[in-house]
Amino acid sequence: RGGGGRGGGGRGGGGRGGGRGGSTSSSSSSHDDDDDAVTLIGGGEVGEDVGEALITARKSDGEVSGLAIAPFMSDARRLGRKVSILCNHFPFAITPRTIYQYNVDFTPELDRRNLKAALLKDLKVFGQNFVFDGRMCYLSSRIDDGEYEVKTRSGNEYKVSVTFTNEVVASHEQLPQQVYNNLVSMMLRELKLKAIGRQYFDPTQPIAIPQHKVELWPGYFTSVTASQSGVSLIVDVAHRVLRTDTVLDYLWEISERERNWQRVAKKELVNTIVITRYNNRTYHVDDIAFDLTPRDSFQLKTGEKTTYADYYMKMYNKKINDMDQPLLVSISKRKGAPDMILYLVPELCCTTGLTDRMRSDFRVMRDLAQYTLCAPHVRLQKYDTFQKRVNSSAPLRDAFQEWGVGLAPEPLRVEGRVLDQENIFYANSRHPVDQRSGDWSSATRDGQLVRPVRVDSWLLVFGSKDLRLAQQLYQNLAKVAQGVGMFFDEPYTVSLDRDDAASYAQAIARNLREDSQIVVCLLPNSRKDRYDAIKQQCCLSNNTPIPSQCVLAKTLLRKSGVLSVCHKIVQQMNVKMGGALWGLDIPLENTMLIGMDVCHDTAAGGRGGKQSVAGFVATVDEQFTRFWSRCCFQPQGQEIILGLRKCMSEGLKRYFEVNQKLPQRIVVYRDGVGDGQLQAVLDHEVPQLTACFKEDIGEGYEPLLAYVVVKKRIHTRLMIEECGRVSNPPPGTVVDNGCTRKDWYDFFLVPQSCRQGTVTPLYLTVLYSTIDLNPDQLQSLTYKLCHGYANWAGTIRVPNVCQYAHKIAFLIGQNVHKDPDISLRNVLYYL
């Protein structure tokens, strides 16, 4: 297991920081290092066997073919109030230049692009500002064809054949993407920023937060994008949390509070990112080797053996104090080469990011928010600082001039529209939604539920210590229910002497009656094993399938707000039993709305989990208040939904049972699609739907279909500019020009109010459309659905069917791990 990795030919215990085991300085890694962190455009072929194959093809979103085209609409007919919007896209200005393209071949063949680029740089003939993608080389000046010989520092010799292939006068569209990427990489290097993941941070400007033993590194996210306005650089503000104590300190902390500390340490540290402060390099933790210590030795590339402690003293002048600490394991995956196992010393590493304990600590999150939540005007100032640093750098100016590229000094301005406020309907009233806050919580206290459920038979399970709380819970539920039009009969109760997971599950199994409508469990704390046991008992066919509601005892111990908590519990219980809280004004008939998302099962732990779970939720009534849900399981890490056709077929049959007809219009909102997966979704999910219509339902059934991909994790920021002031756009703001993609049917939507920081819009792409809704109508429908999530009396970030799909996939993937009973598919039991 030498620290140099398998086969004895890997790196030393210092990992990337020390170069390979036998090197004398980290600079040698330019000829022997692994592939860099830049993601190459393009991907492998999509698997053909969608029954079991893992579909992993990833393509640049700009390369997607066969997309829907947005119907033309006159500006005079657009819905909403026009507003001026600033976005964080900085356009590139292009001065036409001739770009020369060369084919570069290595003999013998070499797969590692980073090593190829380093060898080309040594040839000098290419200069320093060439762009190389692994096969093609782009230059701003002409060179002669020829053959050259190069040698790596390890002594391997290669012949390089250079052949001219093409020249173009570059405009925005003709300038290769690699040129922009290369210029951005130069920007970040010139600004002395450190890459952690896909973002870059400034280690020289840390923000210390000593009370929590952390510091913040300020930085930026950057990405080149092609839009209607041309090619732009997206610049966003980013921060990275680093602990100021070491991983060893963290291990000691865990060992003092946990009996089985090694298991807990793996749970909390595996799949995290650590940084080695002696060289500011980052590593992914794949395991902890408790059987190795700094006393152990490994073999350098020279064949010499050394201990980890001696290696760090020699390479970095770092003395290891604790010789009994375990080692962290980081597996370096390299294209075209075996995986390399790197061993790191916890004493020299610090964790990055937030732990679950830190996220749950209100004080930590409050103190971090003072720096990380930037108001729009502050964010604009940081953008301005970035572009000034770039445009004032002499080396960057020279490089830009060589390629005929310039970065705009101001962010892009586009036109947006603010849609009209929505109305929420209760059985006895109608309430306009506040345009600024997107909230109607005050209306829920008096609003009569649209479809209340009469609760005549329900089971209440609690620990014997919580008898008084259980009695108060029923009394408060009955009191609140009466005000919203529900009726609660007295529950039949079970008091437990033990509050472990098995006791709750057995109590439910033994005490349910045939007419039971729901189970309510009063829990002393939020232990996951107990919650899992309750949900498995109440969801699975071989147990006792029934909707369930878990309530934490501490939420009922508050001095104030208990009735508000009970009000939310009543609402949840009503929805879980098939009721509805409020209605939306959606003027569509004979229409089905669908939400889909994918979650990864965590039962086996590790990257990707044991299996993936796809959630599918469809409306089945004309008022869009009844839902049919199911999930399907697929291989580990699979994002493309393989069982979509079956879900669609069963959902349409349920719609027919309720309405005695099939929908003639279907709108699908697909969440959980990562960057580069649009083509795979278009090629493998949409055909499942069309095949279902034609082959499973019947000849001649061809409903109008819109397939919309929903993206939440984006870096575009929108800010409204009015009366000389910059602020967050109000809920209902839509942008479908300027910063959207050329020839795509896409738009940005701000569905929520943002009180702190800068709002992140929702980005929607219509992949496929035969539907008779124009862009305004589709945008309005999407915004309306953000008002329909039963767990929140306000707008949410995605359409309600998307959120419901996420909830069912998350519950099954995180807690249940098996297919729920079919009897639960007609209710929202997973809220």
Secondary structure, DSSP 4 states (H G I P E B T S, - for coil): --TT-GGG-SB-TTGGGG-BTT-SSGGGHHHH----SPPPS---PPPS-TTT--------GGG--S---PPP--GGG--SEEEEEEESEEEEEE--EEEEEEEEEEES----HHHHHHHHHHTSTT-SS-EE-SSEEEESS----EEEEEE-TTS-EEEEEEEEEEEEEE-TTTS-HHHHHHHHHHHHHHTT-EEETTEEE-TTS-EEEGGGTEEEEEEEEEEEEEETTEEEEEEEEEEEEEESS-HHHHHHHHHHH-TTHHHHHHHHHTT-EEEETTTTEEEE--EEETT--TT-EEE-TTS-EEEHHHHHHHHH------TT--EEEEEEEETTEEEEEEEE-GGGEEEBS--HHHHT-HHHHHHHHHHHS--HHHHHHHHHHHHHHHHT-HHHHHHHHHHTEEE-SS--EEEEEEPPPPEEE-SS-EEEPPTTT-B-GGGGGTPPPSB--EE--EEEEEEGGGHHHHHHHHHHHHHHHHHTT-EEPPPEEEEES--SHHHHHHHHHHH--TT--EEEEEESS--HHHHHHHHHHHH-TTS----EEEEEGGGGS-SS-HHHHHHHHHHHHHHHTT-B--EE----SSEEEEEEEEEE--TT-STT-S-EEEEEEEE-STTS--EEEEEEEESTT--S-TTHHHHHHHHHHHHHHHHSS--SEEEEEE--PPTT-HHHHHHHTHHHHHHIIIIII-TT---EEEEEEEE------EEEEETTEEEPPPTTEEE-SSSSPTT--EEEEE-S--SSS----EEEEEEEE--S--HHHHHHHHHHHTT--TT-SB--SS-HHHHHHHHHHHHIIIII-SPPPGGGTTS-TT-
